[in-house]
Amino acid sequence: MFPVELFILKYFFDRYPNMGAFQLVVAQRLCGIAILMLYYNVNLKKKTWDNLKDKPKKGLTFRSIQAAIAGIIKTIITKYISITLISIVSNMQPMFTVLIAYIRLGEKIDKVELLFLFICTILLIIMVWSGHHKSQEPIDWDEILMYVLLFGMVISSAAGTVALRTMKKFDETVILWYT
Protein backbone atom coordinates (compact mmCIF):
# COMPACT_ATOMS: atom_id res chain seq x y z
CA MET A 1 0.00 0.00 0.00
CA PHE A 2 1.34 3.39 -0.96
CA PRO A 3 1.96 6.01 1.79
CA VAL A 4 -0.31 8.48 -0.02
CA GLU A 5 -3.04 5.86 -0.01
CA LEU A 6 -2.62 5.36 3.75
CA PHE A 7 -2.86 9.10 4.30
CA ILE A 8 -6.09 9.29 2.29
CA LEU A 9 -7.56 6.28 4.09
CA LYS A 10 -6.63 7.81 7.45
CA TYR A 11 -8.38 11.00 6.35
CA PHE A 12 -11.55 9.05 5.44
CA PHE A 13 -11.45 7.09 8.67
CA ASP A 14 -10.97 10.22 10.83
CA ARG A 15 -13.60 12.19 8.94
CA TYR A 16 -16.14 9.33 8.78
CA PRO A 17 -15.61 7.05 11.81
CA ASN A 18 -18.78 5.05 11.09
CA MET A 19 -17.53 3.99 7.67
CA GLY A 20 -17.98 0.26 7.19
CA ALA A 21 -15.43 -2.25 5.97
CA PHE A 22 -16.80 -2.38 2.44
CA GLN A 23 -16.75 1.41 2.06
CA LEU A 24 -13.23 1.56 3.47
CA VAL A 25 -11.98 -1.06 1.01
CA VAL A 26 -13.69 0.71 -1.91
CA ALA A 27 -12.08 4.01 -0.87
CA GLN A 28 -8.70 2.26 -0.67
CA ARG A 29 -9.12 0.68 -4.11
CA LEU A 30 -10.23 3.97 -5.69
CA CYS A 31 -7.16 5.70 -4.27
CA GLY A 32 -5.00 2.91 -5.67
CA ILE A 33 -6.60 3.24 -9.11
CA ALA A 34 -6.01 7.01 -9.08
CA ILE A 35 -2.33 6.49 -8.20
CA LEU A 36 -1.92 3.83 -10.91
CA MET A 37 -3.56 6.14 -13.46
CA LEU A 38 -0.99 8.80 -12.62
CA TYR A 39 1.78 6.19 -12.80
CA TYR A 40 0.72 4.84 -16.21
CA ASN A 41 -0.22 8.25 -17.59
CA VAL A 42 -0.64 7.92 -21.39
CA ASN A 43 0.30 4.21 -21.41
CA LEU A 44 -2.79 3.20 -19.39
CA LYS A 45 -4.63 1.39 -22.20
CA LYS A 46 -1.47 -0.22 -23.53
CA LYS A 47 -0.40 -1.60 -20.13
CA THR A 48 -3.80 -2.64 -18.76
CA TRP A 49 -5.64 -3.82 -21.86
CA ASP A 50 -3.48 -4.29 -24.96
CA ASN A 51 -0.91 -6.46 -23.16
CA LEU A 52 -3.63 -8.88 -22.03
CA LYS A 53 -4.84 -9.97 -25.47
CA ASP A 54 -2.58 -13.00 -25.85
CA LYS A 55 -2.37 -14.07 -22.21
CA PRO A 56 -4.61 -16.41 -20.24
CA LYS A 57 -6.90 -14.43 -18.01
CA LYS A 58 -8.21 -17.11 -15.61
CA GLY A 59 -5.42 -16.57 -13.08
CA LEU A 60 -5.81 -12.79 -13.22
CA THR A 61 -9.58 -13.05 -12.79
CA PHE A 62 -9.25 -15.41 -9.84
CA ARG A 63 -6.56 -13.27 -8.19
CA SER A 64 -8.55 -10.06 -8.65
CA ILE A 65 -11.75 -11.45 -7.17
CA GLN A 66 -9.86 -13.21 -4.37
CA ALA A 67 -7.92 -10.08 -3.42
CA ALA A 68 -11.05 -7.93 -3.39
CA ILE A 69 -12.89 -10.36 -1.11
CA ALA A 70 -9.79 -10.83 1.08
CA GLY A 71 -9.53 -7.06 1.54
CA ILE A 72 -13.10 -6.89 2.81
CA ILE A 73 -12.63 -9.91 5.09
CA LYS A 74 -9.37 -8.57 6.52
CA THR A 75 -11.05 -5.25 7.32
CA ILE A 76 -14.02 -6.96 8.99
CA ILE A 77 -12.15 -9.52 11.09
CA THR A 78 -9.88 -6.95 12.72
CA LYS A 79 -12.94 -5.84 14.64
CA TYR A 80 -13.49 -9.30 16.16
CA ILE A 81 -10.08 -11.01 16.33
CA SER A 82 -6.88 -9.67 17.82
CA ILE A 83 -4.18 -8.43 15.48
CA THR A 84 -1.73 -10.93 17.02
CA LEU A 85 -3.84 -13.92 16.01
CA ILE A 86 -4.49 -12.45 12.57
CA SER A 87 -0.73 -12.04 12.11
CA ILE A 88 -0.01 -15.60 13.24
CA VAL A 89 -2.57 -17.05 10.83
CA SER A 90 -1.51 -14.72 8.00
CA ASN A 91 2.08 -15.90 8.42
CA MET A 92 0.84 -19.41 7.61
CA GLN A 93 0.21 -18.33 4.00
CA PRO A 94 3.60 -19.59 2.68
CA MET A 95 2.84 -23.08 4.03
CA PHE A 96 -0.52 -23.10 2.27
CA THR A 97 1.12 -21.73 -0.89
CA VAL A 98 3.58 -24.63 -0.93
CA LEU A 99 0.79 -27.16 -0.38
CA ILE A 100 -1.42 -25.67 -3.09
CA ALA A 101 1.54 -25.43 -5.51
CA TYR A 102 2.24 -29.10 -4.81
CA ILE A 103 -1.36 -30.04 -5.58
CA ARG A 104 -2.10 -27.61 -8.44
CA LEU A 105 1.23 -27.14 -10.20
CA GLY A 106 2.89 -30.43 -9.36
CA GLU A 107 5.82 -28.79 -7.59
CA LYS A 108 8.42 -31.26 -6.33
CA ILE A 109 8.32 -31.67 -2.56
CA ASP A 110 9.79 -34.54 -0.55
CA LYS A 111 7.28 -36.59 1.39
CA VAL A 112 9.08 -35.73 4.63
CA GLU A 113 8.80 -31.99 3.90
CA LEU A 114 5.13 -32.43 3.05
CA LEU A 115 4.56 -34.31 6.30
CA PHE A 116 6.30 -31.59 8.32
CA LEU A 117 4.28 -28.86 6.57
CA PHE A 118 1.06 -30.72 7.38
CA ILE A 119 2.06 -31.28 11.02
CA CYS A 120 3.18 -27.66 11.40
CA THR A 121 -0.11 -26.40 9.94
CA ILE A 122 -2.18 -28.60 12.27
CA LEU A 123 -0.13 -27.54 15.31
CA LEU A 124 -0.49 -23.85 14.44
CA ILE A 125 -4.24 -24.24 14.08
CA ILE A 126 -4.38 -25.97 17.48
CA MET A 127 -2.17 -23.26 19.01
CA VAL A 128 -4.35 -20.45 17.67
CA TRP A 129 -7.54 -22.10 18.86
CA SER A 130 -6.30 -23.25 22.27
CA GLY A 131 -4.48 -19.98 22.95
CA HIS A 132 -7.68 -18.06 22.44
CA HIS A 133 -10.55 -20.25 23.53
CA LYS A 134 -11.05 -20.87 27.24
CA SER A 135 -12.77 -24.15 28.03
CA GLN A 136 -15.05 -22.57 30.66
CA GLU A 137 -16.60 -20.09 28.25
CA PRO A 138 -19.45 -21.08 25.94
CA ILE A 139 -18.59 -21.29 22.27
CA ASP A 140 -19.26 -18.05 20.39
CA TRP A 141 -20.36 -19.09 16.90
CA ASP A 142 -19.83 -15.60 15.47
CA GLU A 143 -16.22 -15.78 16.59
CA ILE A 144 -15.83 -19.23 15.01
CA LEU A 145 -17.19 -17.76 11.77
CA MET A 146 -14.53 -15.03 11.95
CA TYR A 147 -11.81 -17.69 12.37
CA VAL A 148 -13.20 -19.64 9.42
CA LEU A 149 -13.15 -16.43 7.35
CA LEU A 150 -9.59 -15.72 8.48
CA PHE A 151 -8.31 -19.17 7.51
CA GLY A 152 -10.33 -19.04 4.28
CA MET A 153 -8.78 -15.68 3.45
CA VAL A 154 -5.26 -17.00 4.04
CA ILE A 155 -5.85 -20.15 1.99
CA SER A 156 -7.45 -18.18 -0.84
CA SER A 157 -4.54 -15.71 -0.80
CA ALA A 158 -2.16 -18.66 -1.13
CA ALA A 159 -4.25 -19.97 -4.04
CA GLY A 160 -4.10 -16.49 -5.60
CA THR A 161 -0.32 -16.54 -5.34
CA VAL A 162 -0.26 -19.91 -7.12
CA ALA A 163 -2.65 -18.52 -9.76
CA LEU A 164 -0.19 -15.70 -10.40
CA ARG A 165 2.49 -18.31 -11.00
CA THR A 166 0.49 -19.61 -13.96
CA MET A 167 0.72 -16.19 -15.64
CA LYS A 168 4.20 -15.91 -17.10
CA LYS A 169 5.80 -12.50 -17.70
CA PHE A 170 2.94 -10.45 -16.29
CA ASP A 171 3.50 -6.87 -15.16
CA GLU A 172 2.74 -6.73 -11.43
CA THR A 173 1.11 -3.32 -11.69
CA VAL A 174 -1.48 -4.79 -14.06
CA ILE A 175 -2.47 -7.21 -11.32
CA LEU A 176 -2.78 -4.27 -8.93
CA TRP A 177 -4.92 -2.42 -11.47
CA TYR A 178 -7.43 -5.25 -11.81
CA THR A 179 -7.44 -5.99 -8.10
C-alpha positions in Angstrom: 0.0 0.0 0.0 1.3 3.4 -1.0 2.0 6.0 1.8 -0.3 8.5 0.0 -3.0 5.9 0.0 -2.6 5.4 3.7 -2.9 9.1 4.3 -6.1 9.3 2.3 -7.6 6.3 4.1 -6.6 7.8 7.5 -8.4 11.0 6.4 -11.5 9.1 5.4 -11.4 7.1 8.7 -11.0 10.2 10.8 -13.6 12.2 8.9 -16.1 9.3 8.8 -15.6 7.0 11.8 -18.8 5.1 11.1 -17.5 4.0 7.7 -18.0 0.3 7.2 -15.4 -2.3 6.0 -16.8 -2.4 2.4 -16.8 1.4 2.1 -13.2 1.6 3.5 -12.0 -1.1 1.0 -13.7 0.7 -1.9 -12.1 4.0 -0.9 -8.7 2.3 -0.7 -9.1 0.7 -4.1 -10.2 4.0 -5.7 -7.2 5.7 -4.3 -5.0 2.9 -5.7 -6.6 3.2 -9.1 -6.0 7.0 -9.1 -2.3 6.5 -8.2 -1.9 3.8 -10.9 -3.6 6.1 -13.5 -1.0 8.8 -12.6 1.8 6.2 -12.8 0.7 4.8 -16.2 -0.2 8.3 -17.6 -0.6 7.9 -21.4 0.3 4.2 -21.4 -2.8 3.2 -19.4 -4.6 1.4 -22.2 -1.5 -0.2 -23.5 -0.4 -1.6 -20.1 -3.8 -2.6 -18.8 -5.6 -3.8 -21.9 -3.5 -4.3 -25.0 -0.9 -6.5 -23.2 -3.6 -8.9 -22.0 -4.8 -10.0 -25.5 -2.6 -13.0 -25.9 -2.4 -14.1 -22.2 -4.6 -16.4 -20.2 -6.9 -14.4 -18.0 -8.2 -17.1 -15.6 -5.4 -16.6 -13.1 -5.8 -12.8 -13.2 -9.6 -13.0 -12.8 -9.2 -15.4 -9.8 -6.6 -13.3 -8.2 -8.5 -10.1 -8.7 -11.7 -11.5 -7.2 -9.9 -13.2 -4.4 -7.9 -10.1 -3.4 -11.1 -7.9 -3.4 -12.9 -10.4 -1.1 -9.8 -10.8 1.1 -9.5 -7.1 1.5 -13.1 -6.9 2.8 -12.6 -9.9 5.1 -9.4 -8.6 6.5 -11.1 -5.3 7.3 -14.0 -7.0 9.0 -12.1 -9.5 11.1 -9.9 -6.9 12.7 -12.9 -5.8 14.6 -13.5 -9.3 16.2 -10.1 -11.0 16.3 -6.9 -9.7 17.8 -4.2 -8.4 15.5 -1.7 -10.9 17.0 -3.8 -13.9 16.0 -4.5 -12.4 12.6 -0.7 -12.0 12.1 0.0 -15.6 13.2 -2.6 -17.0 10.8 -1.5 -14.7 8.0 2.1 -15.9 8.4 0.8 -19.4 7.6 0.2 -18.3 4.0 3.6 -19.6 2.7 2.8 -23.1 4.0 -0.5 -23.1 2.3 1.1 -21.7 -0.9 3.6 -24.6 -0.9 0.8 -27.2 -0.4 -1.4 -25.7 -3.1 1.5 -25.4 -5.5 2.2 -29.1 -4.8 -1.4 -30.0 -5.6 -2.1 -27.6 -8.4 1.2 -27.1 -10.2 2.9 -30.4 -9.4 5.8 -28.8 -7.6 8.4 -31.3 -6.3 8.3 -31.7 -2.6 9.8 -34.5 -0.5 7.3 -36.6 1.4 9.1 -35.7 4.6 8.8 -32.0 3.9 5.1 -32.4 3.0 4.6 -34.3 6.3 6.3 -31.6 8.3 4.3 -28.9 6.6 1.1 -30.7 7.4 2.1 -31.3 11.0 3.2 -27.7 11.4 -0.1 -26.4 9.9 -2.2 -28.6 12.3 -0.1 -27.5 15.3 -0.5 -23.8 14.4 -4.2 -24.2 14.1 -4.4 -26.0 17.5 -2.2 -23.3 19.0 -4.4 -20.4 17.7 -7.5 -22.1 18.9 -6.3 -23.2 22.3 -4.5 -20.0 22.9 -7.7 -18.1 22.4 -10.6 -20.3 23.5 -11.0 -20.9 27.2 -12.8 -24.1 28.0 -15.1 -22.6 30.7 -16.6 -20.1 28.2 -19.4 -21.1 25.9 -18.6 -21.3 22.3 -19.3 -18.1 20.4 -20.4 -19.1 16.9 -19.8 -15.6 15.5 -16.2 -15.8 16.6 -15.8 -19.2 15.0 -17.2 -17.8 11.8 -14.5 -15.0 11.9 -11.8 -17.7 12.4 -13.2 -19.6 9.4 -13.2 -16.4 7.3 -9.6 -15.7 8.5 -8.3 -19.2 7.5 -10.3 -19.0 4.3 -8.8 -15.7 3.5 -5.3 -17.0 4.0 -5.9 -20.1 2.0 -7.5 -18.2 -0.8 -4.5 -15.7 -0.8 -2.2 -18.7 -1.1 -4.3 -20.0 -4.0 -4.1 -16.5 -5.6 -0.3 -16.5 -5.3 -0.3 -19.9 -7.1 -2.7 -18.5 -9.8 -0.2 -15.7 -10.4 2.5 -18.3 -11.0 0.5 -19.6 -14.0 0.7 -16.2 -15.6 4.2 -15.9 -17.1 5.8 -12.5 -17.7 2.9 -10.4 -16.3 3.5 -6.9 -15.2 2.7 -6.7 -11.4 1.1 -3.3 -11.7 -1.5 -4.8 -14.1 -2.5 -7.2 -11.3 -2.8 -4.3 -8.9 -4.9 -2.4 -11.5 -7.4 -5.3 -11.8 -7.4 -6.0 -8.1 
